[in-house]
């Protein structure tokens, strides 16, 4: 008795990661160049947004231009409840470029979310497309969770930032995963303390720097997300995993859009060459160096004359700096006394 062979059905998985997720655009470009047929798509957070556009028939260049044109003003509607941003403006923006229902997409698509009450991973493959994507993008503390089908849903990356198993619900037999999950090891950079306090405050409001509390919270989130993603990946590995190691890129580094896309393209080229998808070389088309990435805009500093408090602080700092030397000197004298 012959066993019927399943037709190859390629599934593409796009991880979450905020601004890091722009690396997926570079991956999509390489997929188009190699004429790799993508049959089904799954994504979470930023990966859900870009994945939905691709599932709707947008070409890579169109996604690139559309993403580049979006500004913070298009998505910001502040709230002071369970998140800083309501998410209604983002809902409207998504509705402008995507159909209302999953069934109207050109390719089968799955959105990964997290039930914030039960802690369950929830995959949505039908019904209200815009609400599903919005729920998947509700980054904790940034966007308010969304009430959807009797559940309180938030960012899919809380439980699994690379939902490889989601494409199994869409009958994928071969999987390609683009992973922008931050690495577990990364240098901790103290927030910029230069300049006047008002300049630092305004830079924080403009998302050009993090305040110390946000810096610690988001770095802690990166570590937990990295560990959880690796654990999930051991259970549900992909056939090809394109890793985008960008320890110096933060979730809010939207000012480095072009560089992140270029880096994603180069990572995809390298990975596809390793797996034999590319014969010869493929020149990147985005034309921007992938490294080093542009740093966050620097805060302008103003020189000011030393104030009395500054002089007192400097004096105190010098005293504290001399304390270890004084302590060592005391210990040496005590040791010499004991030797005698």
C-alpha positions, -999 to 999 in steps of 0.1 A, spaced: 0 0 0 15 33 -11 14 62 13 3 95 -3 30 121 -1 20 155 12 25 184 -11 52 208 1 36 238 17 60 265 29 52 284 60 68 317 69 71 328 106 78 364 115 87 372 151 79 403 171 104 429 182 91 464 176 116 483 154 138 452 152 110 436 132 118 458 102 145 432 95 117 410 81 114 434 52 149 425 41 140 388 44 109 392 22 131 408 -4 154 378 -5 124 354 -7 111 373 -37 145 373 -54 149 335 -49 113 330 -60 106 311 -28 69 304 -28 54 312 6 20 294 10 11 304 46 23 330 71 22 335 109 34 364 129 33 381 162 34 418 171 55 437 144 57 403 125 19 401 125 17 436 109 43 429 82 30 394 77 -5 406 71 7 430 45 26 403 27 -4 379 29 -25 406 14 -3 407 -17 19 437 -10 53 435 -26 85 440 -6 91 475 -20 56 485 -12 59 473 24 92 491 26 78 525 15 47 521 36 66 513 67 90 542 61 62 567 57 45 559 90 53 582 119 46 581 156 18 607 151 -1 580 131 -3 556 161 -1 577 192 -34 582 212 -23 585 248 -41 568 277 -33 565 314 -52 533 321 -37 498 315 -13 512 289 3 544 276 -14 541 243 -50 532 235 -43 516 201 -74 530 183 -53 551 159 -32 521 151 -65 502 145 -75 529 120 -41 528 103 -42 491 98 -78 492 85 -66 516 58 -42 491 42 -58 457 51 -91 439 47 -114 435 76 -115 397 76 -89 370 74 -108 353 45 -101 383 22 -63 379 24 -45 363 -5 -27 338 17 -37 319 48 -25 338 79 -22 332 116 -18 358 143 -2 349 177 -15 366 208 -14 361 246 -44 357 269 -32 380 297 -55 364 322 -50 327 315 -14 330 302 -23 309 272 -9 314 237 -38 321 214 -37 317 176 -63 336 155 -68 325 119 -103 338 111 -127 366 116 -117 402 125 -82 406 111 -76 442 123 -85 434 159 -63 403 159 -33 422 147 -39 450 171 -42 425 200 -9 408 189 8 442 190 -3 453 225 32 455 240 28 453 278 27 487 294 28 505 261 -6 496 245 -38 487 264 -48 450 261 -77 443 238 -110 426 247 -115 400 219 -139 370 218 -143 370 255 -105 371 262 -81 399 273 -54 397 247 -20 413 245 13 409 226 20 374 214 57 378 223 49 376 260 46 338 257 63 330 224 80 356 202 86 331 173 54 311 169 66 283 146 38 260 156 12 285 144 18 276 108 10 239 116 -26 250 120 -24 261 84 -9 227 73 26 239 66 51 211 59 82 233 55 90 263 77 112 294 74 115 316 105 128 351 107 138 357 143 145 392 157 143 381 194 170 400 213 200 380 225 202 370 261 236 386 265 238 423 258 257 452 273 237 473 296 239 509 286 231 535 313 206 561 301 222 593 289 227 618 317 242 646 297 226 680 293 200 699 313 172 679 330 146 695 306 166 683 276 167 648 290 130 649 297 121 660 262 144 634 247 125 608 267 92 621 255 105 619 219 116 583 225 153 594 219 163 580 252 150 558 280 146 568 316 164 546 341 133 526 351 122 519 315 158 509 307 158 483 334 123 470 328 127 466 290 161 450 293 146 425 318 118 418 293 144 412 266 161 386 288 129 368 297 117 368 261 150 354 248 149 325 273 112 317 266 117 319 228 147 295 229 127 271 251 97 272 227 120 268 197 135 235 211 99 221 210 89 236 177 120 242 155 119 256 120 136 241 90 154 274 84 159 300 111 172 334 101 187 350 132 190 387 134 215 394 162 211 431 170 220 437 207 224 475 201 190 478 185 162 486 209 125 479 205 119 516 199 148 522 175 125 534 147 151 560 136 173 532 123 147 518 99 168 517 68 198 501 86 177 475 102 161 465 69 195 463 53 208 441 81 178 418 78 185 415 40 221 405 46 213 380 73 188 363 50 213 362 21 239 346 44 214 320 57 201 312 23 236 307 10 243 283 38 212 262 29 219 263 -8 190 285 -17 213 309 -35 238 301 -62 265 327 -64 261 360 -48 232 383 -43 238 421 -41 216 439 -15 193 463 -31 186 486 -2 221 499 -5 227 510 31 254 496 53 241 472 78 267 481 104 272 501 124 236 511 130 227 547 136 227 554 173 198 572 190 199 610 183 223 626 207 210 652 231 225 686 227 243 698 257 249 733 268 279 745 287 271 762 319 292 778 347 298 757 378 272 764 404 278 763 442 261 729 444 284 716 416 314 727 436 301 710 467 294 678 447 329 679 432 344 682 467 323 654 480 332 632 450 369 639 456 365 629 492 347 597 483 374 589 457 402 594 483 384 571 508 397 538 494 433 551 494 428 563 530 414 529 540 443 510 523 468 533 540 452 526 574 453 488 567 490 490 557 499 510 588 480 485 609 497 455 592 531 471 598 523 476 634 514 440 638 546 429 621 566 448 645 
